Amino acid sequence: MTIAAIEHVVIDDNGVPRIAGSRIRVSQIAAEYEQHGRDAEAVWKNHDHLSRAQIFAALAYYFDHVDAIRAELDASDAAHDAVVEAQKSDPRAQAILAKLKAQL
């Protein structure tokens, strides 16, 4: 028996799994599925530039590597939170935010 390789997911030079031929990370697809509660078809419709097979391959990769993908999502969330906190104490960021709020 020969195992068929699925060529829709590649690992980039930084070790991040991505959908082949795109910049979309598997973790982005997994986040839409897991955190936003979208089913595979809804995720596919949200990324209409990708094929259904690419979305399902990304989800299959996710299910085979749940711990690693969740760790990537957690790290991304932590990095985002750190940026938000840094901006709270940055006077330039606060000035830009005040200007944006004034435009509303």
N, C-alpha and C positions, 0 to 999 in steps of 0.2 A: 504494500500500500504506500502511496506517495502522498505526502501532505501538500496541499495546495497553498502556496504563499499568497497572501492578500497584499496587493501592492498599493493600496489606497492610503496607508499610513507609513510615514517615514520618520526617522529620528534625525533631527538636525545636528549641526556641529556642536551645539550646546547640550545635547542629550535630551532635547524636548521633542516629544512625539507630536507631529503635525500631519494634517491631511496633505497628501502628496499633491504638488502643483499649486499649493496655496500657502498663505501665511497663517491659516487657522490652526490653533493648537487643539489637540484632542481634549485638553482640559476645558477649553471654551465650550465645546460641544457637550461635554459631561456636565458642566455647570448649568447649561440650559436645560438639560434633561433632569438633573438631580435637584438643583437649587431652585429652579424656576418652574419645575413640574411639567415641562413640555414633553409630549411623547415624541418618538422618533420622526413621525410625519410632520409634526409642528416645527421641530428643529430644522428639518429639511426645507420646509417652506420659508423659514426665516433665512436660509442660506441658499437661495435659488440658483446661485452660480455654481453650486456643488451638486454632484449627482447623489441620488438616493443611496447608491452603493457606498459612496464616500462617507456619508453620515452614519450608515449602519456599521461600516468598518471601524469608524472612530469609536462608536459606542461599544462594539465588540472588543476593541483594544482596551477601552476603559474598564469593562467588566473583567478583563483578564489582568488588569493592573490597577485595581481600585485604590489600594493603599498609596501607591506612588502618585496617582493622579490627584487624590484627595490631599496629599502632602503638598503638591504643586499649587493647588487651589488655596490651601491654608497659607502658604508662603506669599502668594499673590495678595491675599486679603491683608496679611500683616504688613506688607510693603505699602499697600494703599493706605492703611490706617496710619502708618508712620508719616507718609506724605501729608495727609490731612492734618495731623497733629503739628507737623513742622510749619504748615501754612498758617495755622492759628496764631503762631508767634512771629510770623514774618510781616513786618509793617507794609512791605510792597504788596504782598498778597492781600492783605486786609484792605489796602487802598483800592486795589482793582475790584475786590468783592464789593466794597462800598459803592463804587461807580456803577457796577452792574446792577446792584439793588436799586440804585437811584433811577435807573432806566426803566424799571418795571412799572 
